[in-house]
Amino acid sequence: MTELERGASRQPAGRTSAATAIAAEVIAWASAPGGARPRKMPQGEMGYPSLLAPPQRLRDAAAALAAIHAAKLGLRAPPLGDGRPLGPGGVVLAAAVGLVETKGVAEALAEACPELSGAWDLVLRDAICSRALATSIDADFADMLRARSPLTAALGRPAPGGEDETIATIAAITRHADGRRLVVKTFARPGASREVRRFRAAAMERLRTGETSLLDLVIEVYEAALVFHRERVIEEITAARAVILGRGDPEAKIEDALAVAAFYGPLWRIRRAHAELLRTRHGLDLEGMLEGTRLFQLGARLAGEDA
């Protein structure tokens, strides 16, 4: 039991505190577009234990944010078919985000975040953490948020060392039809950062060697990319090829181009091993597939890898 949990056991349920007020402010910020991230400093008695038994008004606000975010993600209620009640983990992380300028306090709160309590908790944590990660935030603390928000890690990238757990989360999410659509839509969307592309390439490489439904999932990602984002996808491939062939660009730009190339590694391997499956996917147009796999081979040669 953490100090936060021990303190909570001595607190009256629903007690209002400075900590719950900060969490409420962060949840309100995450619920509405725009606005600066709340930046608070701990002063006096904060009443941190009350985060584990927040007042009804804060619980209602957290539940509303979870419902809004689930709808944005295309997850019908209850998300992923899991109707377990919302736990306090998202409220604890909201307070940590509000206090992130006091790094030690924020990290201690993140460390004290309870175990995941179900899909509503999964969604609420992502609503808060994904919004926080879109702001300027300490890199170490950002990884702490990823480690405590499995959906955020799955749709973006995990903290270092969390790759296996996150890939298992992706496989679990995609067992539900809504979760599968969410992963396909997210992975297929162009414009991801270098780190996210690298993780997605690694994740799809692992998933393609699993059960048949996961191999189909990986093919769906490439198909969706070429159906819904074809122009942007071809532009990214063309730009990455120019950088790799030119080799006169800054190292960071070359690494970005190699990450684009690596994304098509699983597709190249599927084409070699399961060409018959690709021929049945009418959205996976031949030109787009060839452009992507050729880029992968080009990038692999530059990186000294086998392709």
N, C-alpha and C positions, 0 to 999 in steps of 0.2 A: 504493500500500500504506500502510495506517495504521500508527501507532506500535504499536498492539496487534498487528497482523499481523506487523510486523517482529520484535517481541519473541517472538511465538509461534514464529517460524521458528527461534529459538535455544533454545526450551524443549524438554525431553524430553516426548514425548507422554504425556498422562495425569497430569502432575505435579499433586499436590494443592497448593492455595494458599489463602490467606485469601479471595481473590476467589471461588474455586470453592465454598468453604464457605458464603459468603454466598448465592451463586446456589442452592446446594442447599437452604438454609433457605427461600428464597423459593419455590422449586418445591414443597417440602413444604407450605408454607402454602397455595399455590394448589391443591394436590391435595386438601385437606380443608376441610370447611365450618367457618366460624367462626374465631376466633383473630385476634389483632392482627397487622397487617402488620409484618414484621421491619424494624427501623430500626437500621441499622448505621453506624458511622463508620470511615473508612479509617485504619488504624494501621500504621505501619512498611511493610515490603515486602509489598504485596498480591498480587503475582504475577498481574496482570491478563492477561498474554498466555496463561496457561493456560486461560482461558475459551474460547479457540478450539480447544483440544485437551483437553477435560475428561476426568477419570478415568472409568473404566467405570461405577463406581457412580452417578455423576452423570448420565452418558448414559442409563443404565437408568431412573433416576428421571424424567428429561425425557421419555423415550419412553413411560413409563407415564402421565404426566400428559397427554401428547398423545392417547393412546388413550382415556383416561377422558373428556377434553373432546370428542373426536370423537363418542363415543357419546352424550354429553349433547346435542350439536348435531344428532344424528340422521344423522351421516355414517358410513357403513359403511367398513370397512377394505378397501383403502387409501382414504383420503378423496379424494373427487372423482376416483377412479380413478387417482390419482397415487401410485405406490409408491416414488418416490425416497427415499433414506434421509434421516433427520433431520439437519439441519445444526446449527451451534453458535449461530445467531442468537438463539434463545429463551434459551439459557443466558446470553448476554451481556446481554440485556434483563432477565433475572431479577436479575443482579448490580446492574444500574443501578437497578432498583426497590428493592433492599435498601439502596442507598446514596443514595436520593433526598434525604435530609436534607442531604447534602453536594452541593448543586446542581451545582457545576462538575464534580465527578467523575462524577455520574450522567449529565449531559449529554454529557460526553466519551465515556463508554461507549456511550450511545445512538448517538452520531455514528459510533462505530467498529463498530456492528452490521453484520455481513456481509450481502450480498445474500440475498434469499429463495432457499431451496434446494429448495422443493417444497411439496406440500400438507401433509405432516406438520409442516413448519416453520411454515406458515401457521396451522395449528391450535394448535401449542404457543405461538406468540407471542400468539394471542388468549386462550388460557387464562391467561397471565401478565398481559397488559396489561388485559384486561377486568376481571380481579379487582383490579388496582391502581387502575384508574379508578373503581371503586366505593368507594374509600377517599378520605380527604382528602389531596389531592396537589397539588403546584404546577401551576398552569394551563399554563405554558409547557412544563414537562416532560410533562404529560399529552398535549399536542399532539405532542411528539416521539415518544411511544409510539404514538399514532395513525398518525403518518407512517411508522413502521417495522413496523406490524402491520396489513396491508391488510384482514384479515377483521374486526378490531376496528372499523376505520373504516367498512367496508361495512355492518356490523350496527348501528352507532351513527351516528357522523358523522365526517367527515375533519377533519384539521387545516386551518386556513385555507390556501387555495391548492391543496388536494389533491382538490378536487371532481371534476375530469375523470378523474383516475387512479382514484378510488374508484368512480365510475360505471362505468368500464371493468372494474374488478374485479367489480362486481356482475353485469354482463353475462356475464363469463367464468364466474363461479361457477354461474350459473343454466343454463349449457349442460349441466351434469350434473344428473340427476334429484334427487339428494340435496341438492345446492346450491340448486336451484330451490325445493324444499320448505322449506329453511331460510330463504331470503330471504322467501318468502311468509308463513311463520309469524311471522317476526320483524317484518316491516313491518306485518302485520295486527294485532299485539298493541297494545291501547290503553295509555295511560299514559306515553308517551315524553315527554322534555323538549322544550321549545320549539325548541332548536337541532336536535335529532334530527328532529322533525316537519318543520321547514323543509327540512332536507336531503333527507328522504324524498320530500317533495313535488317538490323540484327534480329528484331522481333519476328519479322515476316520470314526470315530464313529459318528460325526455329519452328515457327508455326507450320511452315510448308512441309516439314518432315514429320508432323504429327498425324493425327487422325484425318480422314478424308475431308471432313467438314471444315477443318482448319486450312487444308490445302485450297479448297474452294474459296474460303474467305480471302486468302492472299490473292487469288486470281481476281476476285471481285474488286479488290482495292485498285488494281491496275485498270480493270475495265471501267470502273467509276471515274477514275482520273481521266481516261480518254473519252468518255461519254460526256461528262459534265464540265471538264476543264481542259479540253484538248488544245485550244489555242495557247493557253498559258503554259501547259505542260511542254508543248513543242518549243515554245520560246525559251523555257528554262533549259531544255536539253541542248538547243542550238547555242545558247550563251555559254553553257558549261563546256561544250565541245570546243568553242573558240578559245576559251581560257586554257584548257588542257593542251591544245595544239600550239597555242601561242607561247606559253611558258614564260612570258615576259611580265606577267602580272605579279602583284605582291603575293607573298606566301598565303596570307589569309584568304585571298580571293581564289587561289588555286585549291586550298583546302575546302572551300565552299563548293567549288565545282566538282571536286572528287566526292563530296557527300551526295551531290545530286546523282552522280554516276553510281555510287554504291546502292542507292535506293532501288536501282533496277537489277541488282544482282540476283535476288530471289526469282524475278521473272525470267532472267537468262537461264537459271538452273531448272526452272519448271519447263521452259521451252525444250531444253535438252532431254529431260526425263519424261515429260508428259505432254508432248506436242499435240497429241490427240485431244486433250482436254481444252487446249487453247483454241483449237479449230471450231469448237462448239460455242465459243463465247463471241457472239456477233458484235458486241460493243467494243471488243478488243481488236481494233482495226490493225491491219498488218503493218502499215507504215509507222504508226505510233509505237507499236511493239518493237519493230526493228530499230527505230531511232533510239529507244530506251536501252535495249540490250547492246547495241553497238557502242553507245556511250559507256555502258558498264565495262565492256571489254577494253575500251580505250583508257578508261580510268584505272582499271586493274593493271594494265601494262605499265602505266606511268608509276603506279604504286609498287610495282614488282610482285604483283599477286598472280595466281594462276587463273586464267580465264580463256 
